[in-house]
Amino acid sequence: MDRVRLGIVGIGNIAPLNVAGYLEHEQCDVVALCDPRREKAERMAREWNVPTVYTDLEELLADGGIDAVEILTPTNLHHDHVIAAARAGKHISCQKPMANSVAEARAMLAAVEEAGVVFRISECFFHYPPLMKARELIEEGAIGRPTVIRIKTVVANTDTTFQASLEPEGYIWRFDEHSPGGHLFDDVVHKYATALWLVPEHVRSVQAVVRRGPLFFEAPTAAIWEYERDDLLGMMEVSYAPNQMIRSRYYGADEFFEIQGTDGFIWVTRATGEMLDLPPVMLYRPDGSTVGFGNLDANWLRGFVDSSKHFVDSLLDGSVPDMTGDMAIRVLQLCFAVYEASNTRAPVDPATIEAAASPPWWPKDPDTLLEEAMEIGRAQGRI
């Protein structure tokens, strides 16, 4: 294969982020879009210079001029769409999370293995330059042996053009029974994936407290997990601050990653947003000196662009793409283990989870969601 002819399945809110890298790649041709909303699909096809539009997935998959697909549909549809694409012989990149349950994910993986097609779950954080630098420093031994990994997510308010232009209907399925959880499932899955990617050890036990927040937020949340190595622990916290403004080009959120080692310390000071006036990566060396890596591309979009390019490159050179199905299943298990540990107030081994887990209050009823949205709007002076 010397070129990749790609079809995009789903053109919702996150499509522009994922499609950008394909449009930039010199050996990739985005040849078709598929979405039930023909008018929008045709508009995006004109904007991206894509020649063909489909409103039916079967028609796109029957197109012999398509080598691979990027599946950007709601998570509850991934199972059916991935299996259909595999049976049609298409290579597949699929948006996170992989599926709504571990059982669905295993069925998807079995289908792609039987079909012999390339399959990966897209993960922008694996290609975000500051996090890539942190992983490089860990592998080089810059901080000795990692002992503690801490990941913090703060969700707040912002006034970006990007967020203001999002289609509200793109969130409906994230707030109801079509999803097994809220923000911890839909967004924090990025952070679970990063916790498994920064170090080679698997997670063997999780403890957590997940509180009910407004809308689909589950905050405050605190979790601690044990890796296979006794002297390595992971910690995660998620907070919600609706009245705090965050500088950002995208969503009103930011993330911070701390890796403590036996000899030093790494701090990734931003991701989605630009909350702090610091270099994107800081290293505290064994001798007590500090170095800041300020020359990295810290634009959150870069992770999406390079993730898409990576998928194309893996098809062209025959290499294994970033997040395999096996790893994506471990990410799902970690996500569900946090819910289950909070529900049971007991340690949970992620490897034991083969179905799904949800908070006891999930999903919320529509009247509750409306009232919570109104309350936030009043607090922010928007109502």
C-alpha positions in Angstrom: 0.0 0.0 0.0 1.5 3.3 -1.0 -1.5 5.5 -0.3 -4.4 5.2 2.2 -7.9 5.9 0.9 -9.9 6.8 4.0 -13.6 7.0 4.8 -14.8 9.1 7.8 -17.8 7.6 9.6 -19.5 10.3 11.8 -18.9 14.1 11.5 -20.0 15.3 14.9 -18.3 17.7 17.3 -15.0 15.9 17.5 -14.6 15.1 13.8 -12.7 18.3 12.8 -10.0 17.4 15.5 -9.5 13.9 14.1 -9.8 14.7 10.4 -7.2 17.4 10.4 -4.3 15.0 10.4 -5.7 12.9 7.6 -6.2 16.0 5.4 -2.5 17.0 6.1 -1.0 13.6 5.4 0.7 13.5 1.9 -0.1 9.9 1.4 -3.7 9.9 2.6 -6.8 10.7 0.6 -10.1 11.3 2.5 -12.4 10.0 -0.2 -15.8 9.7 1.6 -17.8 10.9 4.5 -20.7 9.1 6.1 -23.4 10.6 8.3 -27.2 10.4 8.3 -27.4 14.2 8.1 -26.8 14.7 4.4 -26.9 18.4 4.4 -24.1 18.7 7.0 -22.2 15.9 5.4 -22.2 17.7 2.1 -21.2 20.9 3.7 -18.2 19.3 5.4 -17.3 17.5 2.2 -17.1 20.8 0.5 -15.0 22.3 3.3 -12.6 19.3 3.4 -12.7 18.7 -0.4 -14.0 15.2 0.0 -15.6 13.8 -3.2 -18.2 11.4 -1.9 -20.9 11.5 0.7 -22.9 8.6 2.1 -25.8 8.6 4.6 -25.7 4.8 5.1 -22.8 2.9 6.6 -23.4 -0.2 4.5 -23.0 1.8 1.3 -19.7 3.3 2.5 -18.4 -0.1 3.5 -19.3 -1.5 0.1 -17.2 1.1 -1.6 -14.1 -0.8 -3.0 -12.2 2.5 -3.3 -11.9 2.8 0.5 -9.1 1.0 2.3 -9.7 2.2 5.9 -12.2 4.0 8.1 -12.1 6.4 11.0 -15.1 5.7 13.2 -16.2 8.8 15.0 -19.8 7.7 16.0 -21.3 7.7 19.5 -19.7 5.0 21.7 -22.8 2.9 21.9 -22.5 2.3 18.1 -18.9 1.3 18.1 -19.5 -2.4 18.5 -21.8 -2.7 15.5 -19.8 -0.3 13.3 -16.4 -1.8 14.0 -17.7 -5.4 13.4 -19.4 -4.3 10.2 -16.2 -2.5 9.0 -14.0 -5.6 9.8 -16.3 -7.9 7.9 -16.1 -5.5 5.0 -12.3 -5.8 5.1 -11.6 -2.2 6.1 -8.7 -1.3 8.4 -10.2 0.6 11.4 -9.4 3.5 13.6 -12.1 4.0 16.2 -12.7 6.9 18.6 -12.4 6.3 22.4 -13.8 4.7 24.5 -13.7 1.4 22.6 -17.2 0.3 23.7 -19.8 0.5 26.4 -18.7 -2.8 28.0 -15.7 -5.1 28.1 -17.8 -7.9 26.6 -18.6 -5.7 23.6 -14.9 -4.7 23.2 -13.9 -8.4 23.2 -16.4 -9.2 20.5 -15.0 -6.3 18.4 -11.5 -7.5 18.9 -12.4 -11.0 17.9 -14.1 -9.7 14.7 -11.1 -7.7 13.6 -8.7 -10.6 14.3 -10.8 -12.9 12.3 -10.9 -10.4 9.4 -7.2 -9.8 9.6 -7.5 -6.0 9.4 -5.6 -3.4 11.3 -7.5 -2.0 14.3 -6.6 0.7 16.8 -8.4 3.0 19.2 -7.4 6.6 18.6 -5.8 8.3 21.6 -4.6 11.9 21.2 -2.8 12.0 24.5 -0.3 9.4 23.2 0.8 11.9 20.6 0.6 15.1 22.6 4.2 16.4 22.6 4.5 17.3 26.3 3.3 13.8 27.3 5.6 12.2 24.8 8.5 14.1 26.3 7.6 13.0 29.8 7.5 9.3 28.6 10.8 9.8 26.9 12.4 11.2 30.0 11.0 8.3 32.1 12.4 5.7 29.6 15.8 7.5 29.6 15.9 7.1 33.4 15.9 10.9 34.0 14.1 10.5 37.3 15.3 7.0 38.2 12.6 4.4 39.0 9.1 5.9 38.9 7.3 5.5 42.2 4.2 7.7 42.0 2.1 8.9 39.1 -0.5 11.6 39.8 -3.0 12.8 37.2 -5.2 15.8 37.9 -8.2 17.0 35.8 -10.0 20.2 36.4 -13.1 21.1 34.5 -14.1 24.8 34.7 -15.5 27.5 32.4 -14.2 29.1 29.3 -15.4 31.3 26.4 -13.6 29.8 23.4 -15.0 29.9 19.9 -14.5 26.2 19.7 -16.7 25.3 22.7 -19.3 27.9 21.7 -19.6 26.2 18.3 -20.3 22.7 19.6 -23.6 21.2 18.6 -25.7 20.5 21.7 -27.3 17.4 20.1 -23.8 15.8 20.1 -24.0 15.5 23.9 -27.5 14.0 24.3 -26.3 10.4 24.1 -23.6 11.1 26.6 -26.2 12.1 29.3 -28.6 9.1 29.1 -28.8 5.4 29.1 -26.7 5.2 25.8 -23.6 5.7 28.0 -22.6 3.6 31.1 -21.3 6.7 32.8 -20.6 10.4 32.5 -17.4 12.5 32.3 -15.2 9.8 33.9 -16.2 7.5 31.0 -16.3 9.9 28.1 -13.3 12.1 28.9 -11.2 10.8 31.7 -10.7 7.6 29.7 -7.9 9.7 28.1 -6.2 9.9 31.5 -6.8 6.2 32.3 -5.1 5.4 29.0 -2.1 7.7 29.8 -1.7 6.0 33.2 -1.3 2.7 31.4 1.0 4.2 28.7 3.5 6.1 30.8 4.9 2.9 32.4 5.0 -0.7 31.3 3.4 -2.1 34.5 -0.3 -3.1 34.5 -2.7 -2.0 37.2 -3.7 -4.8 39.7 -6.0 -3.0 42.2 -8.1 0.2 42.4 -9.7 2.1 45.2 -11.9 5.2 44.6 -14.5 7.7 45.7 -16.7 9.0 42.9 -19.1 11.8 43.9 -22.2 12.9 42.0 -21.7 16.3 40.3 -24.0 18.4 38.2 -24.9 17.4 34.6 -22.7 14.5 33.5 -19.8 15.4 35.8 -18.7 13.0 38.5 -16.8 15.2 40.8 -15.0 15.4 43.0 -13.4 12.1 42.3 -10.3 10.6 43.9 -8.8 7.2 42.9 -5.6 5.3 43.8 -4.3 2.3 42.1 -1.6 -0.2 42.6 0.6 -1.2 39.7 2.1 -4.7 39.4 5.3 -3.3 41.0 4.9 -2.8 44.7 6.8 0.4 44.8 4.7 2.1 42.1 1.3 3.8 42.8 -1.0 5.8 40.7 -3.4 8.6 41.9 -6.1 10.5 40.0 -8.3 13.4 41.0 -11.1 15.1 39.1 -12.6 18.4 40.2 -15.4 20.6 38.8 -15.2 24.4 39.2 -18.0 25.9 37.0 -17.3 29.5 38.1 -13.6 29.4 37.4 -12.4 30.6 34.0 -9.7 28.6 32.3 -7.6 29.9 29.4 -8.0 27.5 26.6 -8.4 27.2 22.8 -10.8 24.3 23.2 -12.8 23.0 26.2 -12.9 24.6 29.6 -10.6 22.0 31.2 -7.0 21.3 31.8 -4.9 18.3 33.0 -1.6 18.0 35.0 0.6 14.9 35.1 3.2 14.4 37.8 5.7 11.5 37.8 7.9 11.1 40.9 10.9 8.9 40.7 13.6 7.7 43.0 15.9 10.3 41.5 13.8 13.2 40.3 10.4 14.6 39.3 8.6 15.3 36.0 5.6 17.7 35.8 3.5 18.1 32.6 1.8 21.5 33.3 -1.0 21.5 30.7 -3.0 19.6 28.1 -6.4 20.6 27.0 -6.1 24.2 28.3 -3.4 26.7 29.1 -4.2 27.3 32.8 -0.6 27.9 34.0 2.2 30.3 32.8 4.8 27.6 32.9 6.8 25.5 30.4 4.7 22.5 29.3 7.2 20.1 30.8 9.4 20.6 33.8 12.1 18.2 35.0 13.6 18.2 38.5 17.0 16.5 38.2 18.8 14.3 40.7 21.3 17.0 41.4 18.5 19.5 42.4 18.6 21.5 39.2 15.5 22.2 37.2 15.0 22.4 33.5 11.9 23.6 31.6 11.0 22.3 28.1 9.4 25.4 26.6 10.0 24.5 23.0 7.4 21.8 22.7 4.2 22.2 20.7 1.7 22.3 23.6 -1.4 22.9 21.4 -3.8 20.2 22.4 -4.8 19.8 18.7 -1.4 18.5 17.9 -2.1 15.2 19.6 -5.2 14.6 17.4 -3.3 15.6 14.2 -0.3 13.3 14.9 -2.6 10.5 16.1 -4.4 10.5 12.8 -1.1 10.7 10.9 0.3 7.8 13.0 -2.6 5.5 11.9 -1.9 6.3 8.2 1.9 5.6 8.7 1.1 2.3 10.5 -0.9 1.2 7.4 1.9 2.3 5.0 4.8 0.7 6.8 3.0 -2.3 8.4 3.8 -1.3 12.0 1.5 -1.9 15.0 -0.5 1.3 15.7 -0.5 3.0 19.1 -3.5 1.7 21.1 -4.2 -1.9 20.3 -7.5 -3.6 21.1 -5.9 -5.4 24.0 -4.7 -2.2 25.6 -8.1 -0.5 24.9 -9.8 -3.2 26.9 -7.4 -2.7 29.8 -8.3 1.0 29.7 -12.0 0.2 29.8 -11.4 -2.2 32.7 -9.6 0.6 34.7 -12.4 3.0 34.0 -15.1 0.6 35.2 -12.9 -0.5 38.2 -13.0 3.1 39.4 -16.8 3.1 39.4 -17.0 -0.3 40.9 -14.5 0.5 43.7 -16.5 3.6 44.6 -19.8 1.7 44.6 -18.5 -1.2 46.8 -16.0 0.8 48.9 -13.6 -2.1 48.3 -10.5 -2.7 46.2 -11.2 -3.9 42.7 -8.9 -5.8 40.3 -9.6 -4.3 36.9 -8.8 -7.6 35.2 -11.9 -9.2 36.8 -14.3 -6.9 35.0 -15.9 -8.4 31.9 -19.1 -6.3 31.7 -19.5 -2.7 32.8 -20.0 -0.6 35.9 -21.9 2.6 36.5 -22.4 5.1 39.3 -25.6 4.3 41.3 -27.3 7.6 40.2 -26.6 7.1 36.5 -28.3 8.0 34.3 -30.0 11.1 35.7 -33.5 12.0 34.7 -34.1 14.8 32.2 -35.7 17.1 34.7 -32.7 16.9 37.0 -30.3 17.6 34.2 -32.4 20.7 33.1 -32.5 22.1 36.6 -28.7 21.6 37.1 -28.0 23.3 33.8 -30.2 26.2 34.8 -28.5 26.5 38.1 -25.1 26.7 36.5 -26.3 29.2 34.0 -27.7 31.5 36.8 -24.4 31.2 38.7 -22.4 32.2 35.7 -24.8 35.1 34.9 -25.9 33.6 31.6 -29.6 33.3 32.7 
